[in-house]
Amino acid sequence: MPYLKFTGHLRRFFPDLSEGMVDGRTVAEVIGVLDERYPGLAAYIIDEQGALRKHVNIFVNDELIQDRR
């Protein structure tokens, strides 16, 4: 189960964000769960084509995701 941390910048727009464990096996599943908890979060980090927005960085096991799709 992934452990999530968020930048202070995201908390400015989503003040209830809290770090911790989230269900999901893929990045897409985790983003879906987060969007259910924090409506609008997915639209903030995913563009209309389903790719990560340029201002978003996601790390998996301390490695930056290079494939933004």
Buried (B, 14 or more C-beta within 10 A) or exposed (E): EBEBEBEEEBEEEBEEBEEEEBEBEEBEEBBEBBBEEBEEBBEBBBEEEEEBEEEBEBEEEEEEEEEBE
